[in-house]
Amino acid sequence: MRSVSTITNCRKFFLYGLIFFTASSSVAQENSPYSRYGLGDIVPGQNIVNRAMGGASAAYFDPVTVNFNNPASYARLKYTTFDVGLDYTGRTLKTSNPVRTLNSGYLIPSYVQVGFPLSKKNNWGMNIGMRPLTRINYEMQQSTRLPGIDSVLTSYSGQGGSYQAFIGTGIGSKHFTVGVNAGYAFGNKNYVTERRFINDSILYEKGKWADSTNFGGFFVHTGVQYSTRISKGYSLKLGAFAQLKNSLNASRNITRETFENSSTTEEIQVDSVYISRNNKGKIVVPATYGFGFTFEKDLAWSVSAEYSLSQWSDYRYYGQSDEVKDNWMLRVGGSFIPNYKSTGYWAQVQYRAGFYIGPDYVTVNNNLPAYAFTFGASFPVRKYGYSVYSGQYTSINTAFEIGARGNKSNSLRETFYRISVGLSLSDIWFIKRTYQ
């Protein structure tokens, strides 16, 4: 009889996770000016299966999908599932004054996680994972004129982001489940502003303002789900989740200095005007609430919808607010399998499509409408089945997003596309060794 070593497979998970995040950490090119505000651009907060359906995930669960957006879904896991994802995002920035277009793109890890049933009979499951939450990456220049000076060139740049390492569990009955994720959120914000005075007759020193903050703290994320049969072959699922407001400990370094460039363009400090190090403070991360439903016909098709609200007006950085506001998001999507009874490959591929719409949480001069259309599919590598003979299910999950942030009323508009690819490997890991 086949046997699996629990310790060996757990070690493999952490090894694969480390390799995955290390190998995917490089960014080809990225420029998103709106990431200067708040905690940066929000990374999609759903697994790739749900992203293809507009991101609707509050009420979604199945035996081999790890839905970390609602930890109540862990109770429905029947197989141990190792799940990783990778994103490539391409952006086009358009400015109205002056008229300009800039293209950028970047590749990042989306998540790595392993979910497993602790007790199938008692509907009890668990998940361990890591994922990015937000990203900060921008570089801009502005040229202005001052009296008596030919021109002033100001450069703005920023890097950083936030991440999450978590462990969660879900438990419940046949119809009702509850779950919780808890873990450690951490990250950094690094902002630099440089000003160069350009004048033919007078030499001015170059100025630099640098602000660097590291932060971290614990968080809690809860969820509930309810499911029931409404007729033969048809089910209704309801779900809700809450990402509770939390306060992160922060340490901030501030530098004001003048500098010159060496022959190798390396910056050399001329004079330190102001230095302040290890300033302790708090970053308040707001709460997010969401609820939704899924209506499905077993192994054939499903329709999902979700509404969420994030209270970004509560955001504080060392007691100060930012140009952010409360925002909502509506997500709608669905999936279908052409013919799950067929032995043909393409008839068993699960296809998905959807959309999401709502205002972005950043508000600079005008509101930023955000929307996208999504689609994707899950391609089985190993056929799904509950039989002892198979015992495994492996699939390649894909999601594609095409959307925009801002419109003609905004001086800066972003259009983007995102390609997400994930690998989901499910197996029966946790069984006792036996001998024939």
BASE-733086 format. One record per residue (C-alpha): residue in three letters; x, y, z. Coordinates in steps of 0.5 Angstrom, whole numbers, plus 500, padded with zeros to 3 digits. Each point is the difference from the previous one (the first is absolute). Example, Ala and Ser with C-alpha at 12.3 -4.5 7.8 and 13.67 -1.06 7.14 Angstrom:
2
ALA525491516/SER502507498/
This chain:
436
MET500500500/ARG502507498/SER503504506/VAL502507501/SER505503505/THR497506504/ILE507503502/THR503500493/ASN494503496/CYS500506506/ARG507501499/LYS499500492/PHE495505501/PHE504505503/LEU506499496/TYR496501494/GLY497506503/LEU507503501/ILE502499493/PHE494502497/PHE500507504/THR508501498/ALA500498493/SER494505499/SER502506504/SER503503494/VAL496506497/ALA501501492/GLN498507500/GLU494504504/ASN497507501/SER494501503/PRO499507503/TYR494499504/SER504495504/ARG503506504/TYR493501504/GLY498495506/LEU504494500/GLY500499492/ASP497497495/ILE496494503/VAL502493497/PRO494496498/GLY497496506/GLN497494497/ASN503494498/ILE501499492/VAL494495500/ASN495506503/ARG504506496/ALA497497493/MET493501503/GLY501507501/GLY503499507/ALA494497503/SER502496506/ALA496501506/ALA495494499/TYR505496496/PHE502493502/ASP502493497/PRO504494503/VAL507502496/THR500507500/VAL503504506/ASN496507500/PHE504504505/ASN495506499/ASN495496505/PRO503496505/ALA494496501/SER501497493/TYR506496503/ALA494495504/ARG498497493/LEU507498498/LYS501493498/TYR507499497/THR506503502/THR501506495/PHE507503499/ASP498507496/VAL505505497/GLY499506495/LEU503505496/ASP498506497/TYR503505494/THR497507500/GLY500504494/ARG498508501/THR499506495/LEU501506504/LYS497506496/THR500508502/SER496505498/ASN505506502/PRO505499496/VAL497495496/ARG504494501/THR500492500/LEU504495504/ASN500493500/SER503495505/GLY499493503/TYR502496506/LEU500493502/ILE499498507/PRO498494504/SER492500502/TYR500495505/VAL503493503/GLN496496505/VAL498493502/GLY493498502/PHE498493503/PRO494497504/LEU501498507/SER494496501/LYS495499493/LYS495497505/ASN500506504/ASN501505495/TRP506503502/GLY506503496/MET506504501/ASN504504495/ILE507503501/GLY502506495/MET504506498/ARG498505495/PRO501508498/LEU495505502/THR502506497/ARG506503495/ILE503507500/ASN504501494/TYR501507496/GLU504505497/MET498507497/GLN504506498/GLN497507500/SER503506497/THR498507502/ARG503508500/LEU502504506/PRO501508499/GLY508501499/ILE501492499/ASP500497493/SER496494502/VAL499495506/LEU500493499/THR496496505/SER500492501/TYR496496504/SER501492501/GLY497495505/GLN501493501/GLY497495505/GLY494496502/SER496495505/TYR500493501/GLN496495504/ALA502493503/PHE494496503/ILE497494503/GLY493499500/THR495495501/GLY492498499/ILE495496503/GLY493499500/SER494495498/LYS497498494/HIS497506498/PHE503506504/THR508501501/VAL504505504/GLY508502499/VAL505505502/ASN507502497/ALA505502505/GLY507502498/TYR505506499/ALA500506495/PHE507503499/GLY503505495/ASN503506498/LYS499507497/ASN506504497/TYR499507497/VAL505504497/THR500507497/GLU506504496/ARG500507498/ARG505502495/PHE501508498/ILE502501493/ASN503507499/ASP506502495/SER503505505/ILE499497507/LEU502494503/TYR494497505/GLU501494504/LYS495494499/GLY495499505/LYS498493502/TRP494498505/ALA500493502/ASP494496504/SER501493502/THR495496504/ASN500493502/PHE494497504/GLY496493502/GLY495498505/PHE495494501/PHE493500496/VAL494496500/HIS495498495/THR493496501/GLY495497495/VAL494496500/GLN496496495/TYR493497499/SER498495495/THR494496498/ARG496496495/ILE495504497/SER498494495/LYS503494497/GLY507502497/TYR499507502/SER503504506/LEU500506503/LYS507503504/LEU500506504/GLY506503503/ALA503506504/PHE507502502/ALA503506504/GLN507502500/LEU501503507/LYS503507501/ASN507500503/SER506504502/LEU507498498/ASN506503504/ALA505504495/SER507503500/ARG501506496/ASN507503498/ILE500507497/THR506503496/ARG500507497/GLU507501496/THR504504495/PHE504495495/GLU504500494/ASN501495494/SER507496499/SER503498494/THR496494500/THR493503502/GLU501498507/GLU497505505/ILE505503505/GLN497503506/VAL502508501/ASP497502506/SER495497504/VAL494505502/TYR496495504/ILE500493503/SER495497504/ARG500492501/ASN496495503/ASN494504501/LYS495495503/GLY493501498/LYS493496498/ILE497499493/VAL493498500/VAL497496495/PRO493500499/ALA494495500/THR497496494/TYR494497500/GLY496496494/PHE495495499/GLY497496494/PHE497494497/THR501494495/PHE494497497/GLU503493496/LYS498494497/ASP504494502/LEU506499496/ALA497504494/TRP500508501/SER500505506/VAL498508500/SER503504506/ALA499507502/GLU504504506/TYR500507503/SER505503504/LEU502506504/SER507503503/GLN500505505/TRP506504497/SER498506504/ASP503497506/TYR507499497/ARG505504504/TYR507500499/TYR504503507/GLY493503501/GLN499504493/SER495498495/ASP501500493/GLU497501493/VAL496493501/LYS492499501/ASP495495502/ASN499495494/TRP495495497/MET501494495/LEU495496496/ARG502494497/VAL496495496/GLY502494496/GLY499493498/SER503493498/PHE498494496/ILE502493498/PRO498498493/ASN499493502/TYR503497506/LYS497493498/SER504500494/THR507497499/GLY502505495/TYR505505503/TRP497507498/ALA494498502/GLN502499507/VAL504507501/GLN497505504/TYR499506497/ARG498507504/ALA499507498/GLY497506504/PHE502508502/TYR501505506/ILE498507501/GLY501505505/PRO504506502/ASP507500502/TYR502501507/VAL505506498/THR497507498/VAL504505497/ASN496506498/ASN495496497/ASN497493501/LEU503494497/PRO495495497/ALA503493499/TYR498494496/ALA502494497/PHE497494496/THR503493501/PHE500493497/GLY504494501/ALA500492501/SER503495504/PHE503494496/PRO500493503/VAL507497500/ARG498494504/LYS492498499/TYR497502507/GLY496494504/TYR499498507/SER502493498/VAL506496504/TYR503499493/SER501507498/GLY500504507/GLN503506496/TYR498506496/THR505505497/SER498506496/ILE503506497/ASN495506501/THR500506496/ALA497507501/PHE500506495/GLU498507502/ILE499506496/GLY498507503/ALA502507502/ARG500505506/GLY498507498/ASN497503494/LYS500506496/SER498505506/ASN507497503/SER507504498/LEU503493501/ARG496493497/GLU503493501/THR498495495/PHE502493502/TYR500492498/ARG502495505/ILE502493499/SER499495506/VAL503493499/GLY499495506/LEU502492502/SER495496504/LEU503493502/SER495496505/ASP501494503/ILE499496506/TRP506501504/PHE498499508/ILE499492500/LYS503495504/ARG506496498/THR497493498/TYR504493498/GLN497495496/
